[in-house]
Amino acid sequence: MTTVGVKLCGLTDPDQARAVAALQPDAIGLVFYPPSPRNVSDTQAAELIDAIGLAIPTVGVFVDEPVAEILRRVDELGLACVQLHGRESNSDVTTLIEAGVTVINVRKETGPALLTATAHSPASRFLIEAGRGVLPGGNGETWDWASAAPLGVHYPFVLAGGLSPENVAAAIALAHPDAVDVSSGVEAAPGTKDLNKVERFIAAARAVTPSWPIRHVFT
């Protein structure tokens, strides 16, 4: 990769998923968390994956889901990797990795606390956000993106939280991530994307020429 990867998260409609896939993001995230307005059932997820196609990796987003259920969905739906947003234990992460699952461990710490937390995780790739809303996730809140930059020396990571078409280029320049993740920043309503915003977000992210090596995160 020569540009920062882009993940679009929280799709719920197959027709819109097909339109988003046509814009060629690097990954698409599906949320399996009932309290979320972007939650999808297994049936909906299968329809979305069919609409997206196999060329774009699909990431399953989970919050404190039993490992057995995560593994079932990975197997039945063909998820490329999983993104863990809850309080999953290191044992859970290790079990998934040993089963051959690519795990993105989500962290909310920043600065030195972030390096400590990631050093104690068995995961080898991370998503960093600092959202403090009611639901797990960035909740559309901007934060000090530059404080995540030291992590890139050690691990591939995704930057999330408060990103939009207007600020994603600046956030990338500050944090030096391998990829960025957006949901509410390109929405017309929860679970419904604004395709114009999606297109502008992808274009803005890919317009940045990284001065750091870019690593694959989603496969």
RODO-2510 file (C-alpha; in nm, 4 decimals, decimal comma):
residues 219
     n   res          X          Y          Z
     1     m     0,0000     0,0000     0,0000
     2     t     0,1194     0,3512    -0,0788
     3     t    -0,1767     0,5389     0,0718
     4     v    -0,3470     0,5248     0,4097
     5     g    -0,6220     0,2615     0,4162
     6     v    -0,9862     0,3616     0,4570
     7     k    -1,2504     0,1618     0,6452
     8     l    -1,6191     0,2579     0,6258
     9     c    -1,8086     0,1281     0,9276
    10     g    -2,1739     0,0808     1,0183
    11     l    -2,3450    -0,0021     0,6897
    12     t    -2,6963    -0,1448     0,7170
    13     d    -2,8521    -0,1324     0,3694
    14     p    -2,7423    -0,3640     0,0837
    15     d    -2,8113    -0,1101    -0,1911
    16     q    -2,6047     0,1498    -0,0111
    17     a    -2,3347    -0,1077     0,0619
    18     r    -2,3130    -0,1766    -0,3113
    19     a    -2,2772     0,1975    -0,3819
    20     v    -2,0121     0,2386    -0,1115
    21     a    -1,8200    -0,0630    -0,2410
    22     a    -1,8109     0,0991    -0,5839
    23     l    -1,6065     0,3801    -0,4261
    24     q    -1,3446     0,1152    -0,3358
    25     p    -1,2693     0,1605     0,0341
    26     d    -1,0077    -0,0738     0,1755
    27     a    -1,2519    -0,2357     0,4208
    28     i    -1,6128    -0,2182     0,5347
    29     g    -1,7212    -0,2708     0,8939
    30     l    -2,0413    -0,4432     1,0061
    31     v    -2,1593    -0,3884     1,3634
    32     f    -2,2808    -0,6867     1,5681
    33     y    -2,3917    -0,5039     1,8824
    34     p    -2,7682    -0,4796     1,9458
    35     p    -2,7641    -0,1486     2,1403
    36     s    -2,6085     0,0236     1,8382
    37     p    -2,8362     0,1897     1,5791
    38     r    -2,6021     0,0337     1,3212
    39     n    -2,6447    -0,3217     1,4477
    40     v    -2,7108    -0,5902     1,1876
    41     s    -2,8405    -0,9452     1,2213
    42     d    -2,6604    -1,2401     1,0672
    43     t    -2,9136    -1,2404     0,7829
    44     q    -2,8601    -0,8702     0,7166
    45     a    -2,4833    -0,9178     0,7347
    46     a    -2,4956    -1,1949     0,4746
    47     e    -2,6945    -0,9697     0,2414
    48     l    -2,4515    -0,6831     0,2945
    49     i    -2,1466    -0,9030     0,2315
    50     d    -2,3057    -1,0324    -0,0868
    51     a    -2,3638    -0,6723    -0,1980
    52     i    -2,0114    -0,5641    -0,1079
    53     g    -1,8409    -0,8534    -0,2857
    54     l    -1,5319    -1,0497    -0,1930
    55     a    -1,2799    -0,7943    -0,3206
    56     i    -1,3291    -0,5691    -0,0162
    57     p    -1,2503    -0,7159     0,3284
    58     t    -1,5418    -0,7165     0,5728
    59     v    -1,4638    -0,6466     0,9379
    60     g    -1,6960    -0,7709     1,2116
    61     v    -1,7278    -0,5228     1,4986
    62     f    -1,8034    -0,6868     1,8360
    63     v    -1,8512    -0,5698     2,1944
    64     d    -1,8040    -0,8306     2,4688
    65     e    -1,9437    -1,1044     2,2462
    66     p    -1,8654    -1,4625     2,3516
    67     v    -1,5689    -1,5985     2,1596
    68     a    -1,7734    -1,8923     2,0309
    69     e    -2,0240    -1,6525     1,8721
    70     i    -1,7478    -1,4478     1,7124
    71     l    -1,5904    -1,7602     1,5670
    72     r    -1,9275    -1,8782     1,4377
    73     r    -1,9850    -1,5522     1,2509
    74     v    -1,6307    -1,5491     1,1129
    75     d    -1,6878    -1,8993     0,9771
    76     e    -2,0449    -1,8611     0,8526
    77     l    -2,0140    -1,5090     0,7096
    78     g    -1,6527    -1,5181     0,5923
    79     l    -1,5412    -1,2109     0,7877
    80     a    -1,1883    -1,1007     0,7006
    81     c    -1,1127    -0,9933     1,0572
    82     v    -1,2766    -0,8845     1,3809
    83     q    -1,2617    -0,5584     1,5715
    84     l    -1,3066    -0,5869     1,9489
    85     h    -1,4581    -0,2811     2,1173
    86     g    -1,5415    -0,4161     2,4624
    87     r    -1,3563    -0,5469     2,7636
    88     e    -1,2447    -0,8686     2,6021
    89     s    -0,9715    -1,0454     2,7969
    90     n    -0,6258    -1,1223     2,6654
    91     s    -0,7321    -1,4864     2,6819
    92     d    -1,0219    -1,4150     2,4460
    93     v    -0,7927    -1,2348     2,2034
    94     t    -0,5414    -1,5191     2,2160
    95     t    -0,8129    -1,7797     2,1520
    96     l    -0,9266    -1,5915     1,8425
    97     i    -0,5727    -1,5485     1,7116
    98     e    -0,4936    -1,9157     1,7673
    99     a    -0,8080    -1,9990     1,5671
   100     g    -0,6587    -1,8078     1,2746
   101     v    -0,8669    -1,4912     1,3169
   102     t    -0,7141    -1,1520     1,2465
   103     v    -0,7924    -0,9346     1,5504
   104     i    -0,7961    -0,5562     1,5705
   105     n    -0,7912    -0,4612     1,9392
   106     v    -0,9580    -0,1257     2,0112
   107     r    -0,7927     0,1020     2,2681
   108     k    -0,9067     0,4352     2,4123
   109     e    -0,5869     0,5270     2,5951
   110     t    -0,3517     0,7954     2,4650
   111     g     0,0111     0,8888     2,5262
   112     p     0,2252     0,6637     2,7503
   113     a    -0,0830     0,4753     2,8760
   114     l    -0,1543     0,3662     2,5195
   115     l     0,1904     0,2136     2,4762
   116     t     0,1568     0,0310     2,8074
   117     a    -0,1872    -0,1081     2,7203
   118     t    -0,0878    -0,2291     2,3760
   119     a     0,2338    -0,3857     2,5026
   120     h     0,0269    -0,6083     2,7323
   121     s    -0,2154    -0,7169     2,4592
   122     p    -0,1600    -1,0324     2,2515
   123     a    -0,2999    -0,8488     1,9484
   124     s    -0,0622    -0,7305     1,6776
   125     r    -0,2800    -0,4541     1,5339
   126     f    -0,4963    -0,1894     1,6954
   127     l    -0,7647     0,0725     1,6423
   128     i    -0,7159     0,3875     1,8472
   129     e    -1,0001     0,6188     1,9432
   130     a    -1,0722     0,8414     2,2398
   131     g    -1,4499     0,8667     2,2268
   132     r    -1,6257     0,9024     2,5592
   133     g    -1,9884     0,8669     2,4519
   134     v    -2,2576     0,6298     2,5759
   135     l    -2,1893     0,3585     2,3159
   136     p    -1,8571     0,1915     2,2353
   137     g    -1,6897     0,3693     1,9455
   138     g    -1,5620     0,7162     1,8704
   139     n    -1,9091     0,8701     1,9009
   140     g    -1,8071     1,1407     1,6547
   141     e    -1,5791     1,3114     1,9078
   142     t    -1,2545     1,4704     1,7917
   143     w    -0,9474     1,4262     2,0108
   144     d    -0,5698     1,4701     2,0169
   145     w    -0,4916     1,2462     1,7200
   146     a    -0,1190     1,3216     1,7424
   147     s    -0,1031     1,1369     2,0762
   148     a    -0,1520     0,8085     1,8873
   149     a     0,1517     0,8599     1,6636
   150     p     0,4100     0,6845     1,8886
   151     l     0,2161     0,3587     1,8568
   152     g     0,3000     0,3340     1,4872
   153     v     0,6636     0,2669     1,5719
   154     h     0,5569    -0,0652     1,7221
   155     y     0,2284    -0,1773     1,5583
   156     p     0,0039    -0,1283     1,2568
   157     f    -0,2933     0,0794     1,3691
   158     v    -0,6174     0,2385     1,2573
   159     l    -0,7109     0,5923     1,3620
   160     a    -1,0758     0,6618     1,4511
   161     g    -1,2911     0,9076     1,6422
   162     g    -1,4339     1,2351     1,5133
   163     l    -1,3032     1,1966     1,1578
   164     s    -1,4782     1,3675     0,8673
   165     p    -1,4035     1,4643     0,5067
   166     e    -1,2931     1,8044     0,6348
   167     n    -1,0396     1,6890     0,8950
   168     v    -0,9194     1,3438     0,7943
   169     a    -0,6139     1,4694     0,6052
   170     a    -0,5010     1,6757     0,9035
   171     a    -0,5628     1,3830     1,1398
   172     i    -0,3543     1,1517     0,9213
   173     a    -0,0700     1,4037     0,9122
   174     l    -0,0730     1,4225     1,2926
   175     a    -0,1085     1,0549     1,3808
   176     h     0,0709     0,8710     1,0956
   177     p    -0,1759     0,5777     1,0976
   178     d    -0,1846     0,2844     0,8592
   179     a    -0,5592     0,3324     0,8096
   180     v    -0,8524     0,5467     0,9175
   181     d    -1,2011     0,4377     1,0221
   182     v    -1,5170     0,6466     0,9902
   183     s    -1,8851     0,5958     1,0638
   184     s    -2,0886     0,8931     1,1877
   185     g    -1,8607     1,1422     1,0110
   186     v    -2,0010     1,0371     0,6723
   187     e    -2,3620     0,9687     0,7704
   188     a    -2,6929     1,1307     0,6837
   189     a    -2,8425     0,9378     0,9797
   190     p    -2,7198     0,6471     1,1959
   191     g    -2,6648     0,3525     0,9629
   192     t    -2,7317     0,5590     0,6503
   193     k    -2,4281     0,6963     0,4681
   194     d    -2,4106     1,0204     0,2736
   195     l    -2,2413     0,8965    -0,0431
   196     n    -2,1050     1,2406    -0,1258
   197     k    -1,9362     1,2544     0,2138
   198     v    -1,8052     0,9008     0,1711
   199     e    -1,6524     0,9888    -0,1642
   200     r    -1,4957     1,3078    -0,0274
   201     f    -1,3621     1,1257     0,2782
   202     i    -1,1910     0,8578     0,0697
   203     a    -1,0477     1,1172    -0,1671
   204     a    -0,9163     1,3331     0,1191
   205     a    -0,7519     1,0373     0,2935
   206     r    -0,5896     0,9108    -0,0228
   207     a    -0,4651     1,2554    -0,1190
   208     v    -0,2181     1,2363     0,1701
   209     t     0,1247     1,1076     0,0671
   210     p     0,2610     0,9217     0,3705
   211     s     0,6215     0,9781     0,4728
   212     w     0,5986     0,6607     0,6852
   213     p     0,5608     0,2966     0,5762
   214     i     0,1990     0,1797     0,5408
   215     r     0,1138    -0,1699     0,6644
   216     h    -0,1947    -0,3806     0,5939
   217     v    -0,4365    -0,3921     0,8866
   218     f    -0,7553    -0,5579     0,7625
   219     t    -0,6192    -0,8823     0,6168
***
